[in-house]
Amino acid sequence: MSTRQTRTVTCLGLAQTLAWASSYYLPAMLATSMARDLGISTPLVFAGFSLALLVSAVLGPLAGKAIDRYGGRLILMLNSLVFALGLTALALAQGPVGMFVAWSILGVAMAAGLYEAAFATLVHLYGQRSRGAITGITLMAGFASTIGWPLSAWLELEWGWRSACLTWAGLHLFLGLPLYSLLSKTPALKASDNTDSATHAPVMLAAATSADTDNTTRSAVLLAVTFAITWFISTGMAAHLPRLLQTEGVPLATALLLAALVGPAQVAGRLLEYGLLRQVHPVISARVAGALHSVGALTFLLLGVPAGAVFTLLHGAGNGVLTIAKGTLPLVLFGPKDYGLRQGILMVPARFAQALSPYLFGLAIDRYGAGALWFSAALGGIGFAALMRLPGPSQQTPQAAA
């Protein structure tokens, strides 16, 4: 990785850590205090968060298209201002209406400020050579919850949830914005490289024959299904994992300890992807990762409490690698042309699945206890089957597999 690319990864990785910590991981620590102060129920606060996810789903393709056209630097700099505006609006909310407006603004920021935007920025700059950089960003941002949860909790305890939101808003202005300003304005690829990428794209690109168009559509549908299932499971586990473990008889302290293993396992999976699996085709590494949640869930269901650590470690490792696959699979299957727009479209079902997951998975746990894992294991199996139907290395052109 060149010095220029290392600087880009560092800036994006730090900024992504801030973005995730101040949006996706925010309500877990502040929702209870927010609800009490606003005179509403805690589920209503999470409904506001679900609204943000829905807004991000609708606007994601537009954000990706803008990055394809203008590059990520300007879009991400402007988005830092939107994050700051949304968090300030949340801090100033006096009731449910103000809260929902604030979450809507944060949804706009999430559409153009989380992984999809960062991945599109890298592909705009480095084309097919973005795989290592994508992994590097996810390695850094994998600590967003590790940093965000304690910091939000400490700020809320010392100064209240409103001050916590204002602090995060300030960080977007005085940390996120300067970091994004350091990004390159123009792609590092030579013009000939861009021409080559556009002309010699993978066989699935929708530029050639009707058969190739059918392959493109089929692969896109399979990826959309995979991403939707992956993020439904991931969000459900993030919201309910400690309670899920307790329903199987795991004591509270042990459940919290086991749930805490997910974060390190995600980072370990990404380190494995960056090292050993870096020499493996992304489709192959994604298939391995796609099976891990189901294997871990079935092990826990069959063996009970003694297999709790196995389950959380396998789930975390698989989720960590699949986060990278979200960026690398569209690149290797379809090429860099129109990457941001395609990425935004592919993630629309996943964002809707994320919005529904905490509620639906919570209902399943209320009704079936740990038996809800049969449901998530089956979903994981469907996602694995979709990955197995994607074109492998032998079915792609040399340019696609590069």
Helices and strands as residue ranges (DSSP letters): H 3-21, H 27-38, H 42-70, H 72-92, H 96-111, H 115-126, G 127-130, H 131-141, H 144-159, H 161-171, I 172-176, H 177-181, H 191-199, H 210-247, H 252-260, H 262-274, G 276-279, H 282-303, G 305-307, H 308-334, H 339-346, H 348-368, G 369-371, H 372-388, G 393-395, H 398-401
